[in-house]
Amino acid sequence: MRNRKYIILECIESKNKNNKTRYYTYKNSKKNNKIILKKYNYILRRRTIHKEI
């Protein structure tokens, strides 16, 4: 995985609360834009928007 970079995705809806959900994944290192994905938040029990931090 030469062109891959390890990133962390964090929920933006539960960011102000004490309970944060995070996902760990890889992305292409040649791309500089931030990743925004809809992932399942098991604390809120629904799909929420997760951004790269």
GIZI-V891884 format. One record per residue. N is the residue number from 1. RES is the residue in three letters. SS is DSSP state (2 for helix, 1 for strand, 0 for the rest). PSI is psi as a letter, one per 40 degrees, with the letter a starting at -180 (NA if undefined). OMEGA is omega in whole degrees, 0 to 359 (999 if undefined). Layout:
n:N res:RES ss:SS psi:PSI omega:OMEGA
n:N res:RES ss:SS psi:PSI omega:OMEGA
This chain:
n:1 res:MET ss:0 psi:g omega:183
n:2 res:ARG ss:0 psi:d omega:184
n:3 res:ASN ss:0 psi:f omega:183
n:4 res:ARG ss:1 psi:i omega:180
n:5 res:LYS ss:1 psi:h omega:181
n:6 res:TYR ss:1 psi:h omega:181
n:7 res:ILE ss:1 psi:i omega:178
n:8 res:ILE ss:1 psi:h omega:176
n:9 res:LEU ss:1 psi:h omega:182
n:10 res:GLU ss:1 psi:i omega:181
n:11 res:CYS ss:1 psi:h omega:180
n:12 res:ILE ss:0 psi:e omega:181
n:13 res:GLU ss:0 psi:d omega:180
n:14 res:SER ss:0 psi:f omega:184
n:15 res:LYS ss:0 psi:d omega:182
n:16 res:ASN ss:0 psi:e omega:180
n:17 res:LYS ss:0 psi:i omega:178
n:18 res:ASN ss:0 psi:d omega:183
n:19 res:ASN ss:0 psi:h omega:179
n:20 res:LYS ss:0 psi:h omega:174
n:21 res:THR ss:0 psi:h omega:181
n:22 res:ARG ss:1 psi:i omega:174
n:23 res:TYR ss:1 psi:i omega:180
n:24 res:TYR ss:1 psi:h omega:183
n:25 res:THR ss:1 psi:a omega:179
n:26 res:TYR ss:1 psi:i omega:173
n:27 res:LYS ss:1 psi:i omega:179
n:28 res:ASN ss:1 psi:h omega:184
n:29 res:SER ss:0 psi:e omega:179
n:30 res:LYS ss:0 psi:e omega:179
n:31 res:LYS ss:0 psi:h omega:184
n:32 res:ASN ss:0 psi:e omega:182
n:33 res:ASN ss:0 psi:i omega:181
n:34 res:LYS ss:0 psi:i omega:181
n:35 res:ILE ss:0 psi:h omega:174
n:36 res:ILE ss:1 psi:h omega:182
n:37 res:LEU ss:1 psi:i omega:172
n:38 res:LYS ss:1 psi:h omega:180
n:39 res:LYS ss:1 psi:i omega:181
n:40 res:TYR ss:1 psi:h omega:176
n:41 res:ASN ss:1 psi:h omega:185
n:42 res:TYR ss:0 psi:e omega:177
n:43 res:ILE ss:0 psi:d omega:178
n:44 res:LEU ss:0 psi:e omega:178
n:45 res:ARG ss:0 psi:f omega:175
n:46 res:ARG ss:1 psi:i omega:178
n:47 res:ARG ss:1 psi:h omega:181
n:48 res:THR ss:1 psi:i omega:181
n:49 res:ILE ss:1 psi:h omega:178
n:50 res:HIS ss:1 psi:h omega:180
n:51 res:LYS ss:1 psi:i omega:176
n:52 res:GLU ss:1 psi:h omega:178
n:53 res:ILE ss:0 psi:NA omega:999
